[in-house]
Amino acid sequence: MIRVKAYSECKNLEEMLDRDNPRVMEYLESLSNEMIDRKIKGVELCDGRNPLKDLVYKGKIVSLPEWHIFLFYLKKENRNIAFAWVEKGGKALWIPSNVNGPNYGEHAYVLSYDVYTYSRVQPGEDVVIINYPHGDWIAWLIRVRESSK
């Protein structure tokens, strides 16, 4: 696990996200297929939280090259969660609506757990945590990949 202490540059939200987004992206990109169906250790953020703790890695969803989408399963709540971001200059990624209702909160958050208010993951620097990525959304991602070939 990558460990970080609470550094002075993590005093406000913008500084926290500037520091933590690249760390989480690097960690997610380092996950191999051998980790599929295993609980991962995650990465500790500068505020001490670990948003990946206790998640079971289900794999990277390959769609458009600028979309980075990683699927996880949270056993204690019996639901899927996705972590996603879009590279600068890429096409925004549609976020599925919360089909299960408000049982587990909003449909998407950033690493600070502030609500992500856009309906699409915007190109740039933010990792977005997507609640309830259902099978229809995953099938849509694969159709997008196939149609872009």
C-alpha positions in Angstrom: 0.0 0.0 0.0 1.2 3.5 -0.8 1.3 5.5 2.5 1.2 9.3 2.9 1.1 11.4 6.0 -1.1 14.5 6.3 1.2 17.0 4.7 0.8 20.8 5.0 -0.1 21.0 1.3 -3.3 19.1 2.0 -5.0 21.9 4.0 -7.8 22.6 1.5 -9.9 20.7 -0.9 -8.1 21.8 -4.1 -4.6 20.9 -2.6 -5.9 17.6 -1.4 -7.3 16.6 -4.8 -4.2 17.9 -6.6 -2.1 15.6 -4.5 -4.4 12.5 -4.2 -5.9 12.2 -7.7 -2.6 11.3 -9.3 -1.7 8.9 -6.5 -5.0 7.0 -6.9 -4.7 7.0 -10.7 -1.2 5.5 -10.4 -2.4 2.9 -8.0 -5.4 1.9 -10.1 -3.3 1.6 -13.2 -0.9 -0.6 -11.4 -3.6 -3.3 -10.6 -3.0 -6.4 -12.7 -5.3 -9.1 -13.9 -3.9 -11.3 -11.2 -5.6 -9.0 -8.7 -9.1 -9.7 -10.1 -11.5 -11.1 -7.5 -9.1 -10.1 -4.6 -9.6 -7.6 -1.9 -7.1 -4.8 -2.5 -5.1 -2.7 0.0 -5.7 0.7 -1.7 -3.9 3.9 -1.2 -4.1 6.2 1.8 -5.0 9.8 1.0 -3.3 12.8 2.6 -6.2 13.1 5.1 -5.7 9.5 6.2 -8.7 7.9 4.4 -8.5 5.0 2.0 -11.4 5.0 -0.4 -10.4 1.6 -1.9 -10.1 -0.2 1.4 -12.2 -3.4 1.6 -13.0 -3.3 -2.1 -12.7 -6.4 -4.3 -11.1 -5.6 -7.7 -13.3 -6.8 -10.6 -11.1 -5.4 -13.4 -10.5 -2.5 -15.8 -13.3 -1.8 -18.3 -11.8 -1.1 -21.7 -13.8 1.4 -23.7 -12.5 4.6 -25.3 -8.7 5.1 -24.8 -9.2 8.3 -22.9 -11.6 6.7 -20.4 -10.1 5.0 -17.4 -12.7 2.9 -15.6 -12.0 0.4 -12.8 -14.8 -1.8 -11.4 -14.9 -3.0 -7.7 -17.3 -4.9 -5.5 -18.1 -3.9 -1.9 -19.1 -7.1 -0.3 -20.5 -5.7 3.0 -23.1 -3.7 0.9 -23.5 -6.2 -1.9 -22.9 -3.6 -4.7 -20.5 -2.5 -7.4 -18.5 0.8 -7.4 -16.4 2.2 -10.2 -13.5 4.6 -10.1 -13.2 6.6 -13.3 -11.5 9.6 -14.9 -11.2 11.1 -18.4 -7.9 12.3 -19.8 -7.7 16.0 -20.7 -9.0 16.6 -24.2 -11.1 13.4 -24.1 -14.8 12.9 -24.5 -16.9 13.2 -21.3 -18.0 9.8 -19.8 -21.7 9.3 -19.0 -22.4 8.5 -15.4 -25.3 6.0 -14.8 -28.2 7.2 -12.7 -28.7 5.8 -9.3 -31.0 2.9 -10.1 -31.1 1.6 -6.6 -32.4 4.8 -5.0 -30.6 6.8 -2.3 -29.7 3.8 -0.1 -26.0 4.5 -0.4 -25.9 8.2 -1.2 -25.4 10.1 -4.4 -24.6 8.6 -7.8 -21.0 10.0 -7.8 -18.4 11.6 -5.6 -14.8 12.9 -5.9 -12.0 11.6 -3.7 -13.0 14.1 -0.9 -16.4 12.5 -0.9 -18.0 15.7 -2.1 -20.9 15.1 -4.4 -19.9 15.1 -8.1 -22.7 17.2 -9.6 -22.1 16.6 -13.3 -24.0 13.9 -15.2 -20.7 13.0 -17.1 -17.1 12.6 -15.9 -15.5 15.7 -17.3 -12.1 15.6 -18.9 -9.3 16.7 -16.6 -7.8 15.6 -13.3 -10.6 14.3 -11.0 -11.1 10.7 -10.1 -14.8 10.1 -9.8 -16.3 7.4 -7.6 -19.4 6.1 -9.3 -22.1 4.3 -7.2 -24.2 1.5 -8.7 -22.5 1.0 -12.1 -25.1 -1.5 -13.4 -24.8 -4.0 -16.2 -26.5 -1.8 -18.7 -23.8 0.9 -18.2 -21.0 -1.7 -18.6 -22.6 -3.1 -21.8 -22.9 0.5 -23.1 -19.2 1.1 -22.4 -18.4 -2.1 -24.5 -20.7 -0.9 -27.3 -18.9 2.4 -27.4 -15.5 0.6 -27.6 -16.8 -1.6 -30.5 -18.3 1.3 -32.4 -15.0 3.4 -32.1 -12.9 0.7 -33.9 
